[in-house]
Amino acid sequence: MVTICRALEVSGSYSDIAKVCKDSGKPVYITDKGHVDTVLLGIDSYERMRSELELLSVLMEAEGDAANERWAPFEDSCRTLREAFEEK
């Protein structure tokens, strides 16, 4: 279910709106003059979304590397990682 609030309602009921975000895990759309202007999202949902976007970015980069044959043999990758950890 989508939650929509008018901007005029937000200032007086922030706590209630924030609770809806936290409890439902879904965004609340805030409208101004009948158009969506802002989206309010609980911090847990925001952090999850940010992590998912970061992971997708890494996967897309890896997919591009594979498509362009930019890869190294497994043994070479293990050796590089081992050397990096030994330096620390």
C-alpha positions as CSV (number, residue, x, y, z in Angstrom):
1,M,0.0,0.0,0.0
2,V,1.3,3.4,-0.9
3,T,1.2,6.1,1.7
4,I,0.7,9.7,0.5
5,C,0.6,12.8,2.7
6,R,0.2,16.4,1.8
7,A,3.1,18.7,2.7
8,L,0.8,20.7,5.0
9,E,0.1,17.6,7.1
10,V,3.8,16.7,7.6
11,S,5.0,19.4,9.9
12,G,2.4,18.7,12.6
13,S,2.7,14.9,12.4
14,Y,6.3,14.0,11.7
15,S,6.4,11.4,14.5
16,D,3.4,9.6,13.1
17,I,4.7,9.7,9.5
18,A,8.2,8.5,10.6
19,K,6.5,5.6,12.6
20,V,4.6,4.5,9.4
21,C,8.0,4.5,7.5
22,K,9.7,2.4,10.2
23,D,6.8,0.0,10.9
24,S,6.0,-0.7,7.2
25,G,9.5,-0.5,5.8
26,K,7.9,1.4,2.9
27,P,8.3,5.0,1.8
28,V,5.8,7.8,2.4
29,Y,5.3,10.1,-0.6
30,I,4.8,13.8,0.3
31,T,2.9,15.9,-2.1
32,D,2.9,19.6,-2.7
33,K,0.2,21.2,-4.8
34,G,-1.0,17.7,-5.9
35,H,2.4,16.5,-7.1
36,V,4.9,14.2,-5.4
37,D,7.7,16.4,-4.1
38,T,9.6,14.3,-1.5
39,V,9.9,10.7,-0.4
40,L,10.4,9.9,3.3
41,L,12.1,6.5,4.0
42,G,13.1,4.9,7.3
43,I,16.8,4.6,7.9
44,D,16.8,0.8,7.8
45,S,15.0,0.7,4.5
46,Y,17.3,3.4,3.1
47,E,20.5,1.6,4.2
48,R,19.2,-1.7,2.7
49,M,18.4,0.1,-0.6
50,R,21.8,1.8,-0.6
51,S,23.6,-1.6,0.0
52,E,21.6,-3.3,-2.8
53,L,22.5,-0.5,-5.2
54,E,26.1,-0.8,-4.3
55,L,26.0,-4.5,-4.8
56,L,24.3,-4.1,-8.2
57,S,27.0,-1.6,-9.2
58,V,29.7,-4.1,-8.3
59,L,27.9,-6.9,-10.2
60,M,27.5,-4.8,-13.3
61,E,31.2,-3.9,-13.3
62,A,32.1,-7.6,-12.9
63,E,29.7,-8.5,-15.7
64,G,31.4,-5.9,-17.9
65,D,34.8,-7.3,-17.0
66,A,33.7,-10.8,-17.9
67,A,32.2,-9.7,-21.2
68,N,35.4,-7.9,-22.1
69,E,37.5,-10.9,-20.9
70,R,39.2,-8.8,-18.2
71,W,39.8,-11.6,-15.7
72,A,42.7,-13.4,-14.2
73,P,43.1,-17.1,-13.4
74,F,41.9,-18.2,-10.0
75,E,45.4,-19.0,-8.8
76,D,46.7,-15.5,-9.7
77,S,43.8,-13.9,-7.9
78,C,44.4,-15.9,-4.8
79,R,48.1,-15.0,-4.8
80,T,47.3,-11.3,-5.2
81,L,44.9,-11.4,-2.3
82,R,47.3,-13.4,-0.1
83,E,50.1,-10.8,-0.9
84,A,47.8,-7.9,-0.1
85,F,46.8,-9.5,3.3
86,E,50.5,-10.3,4.1
87,E,51.5,-6.6,3.6
88,K,49.1,-5.5,6.3
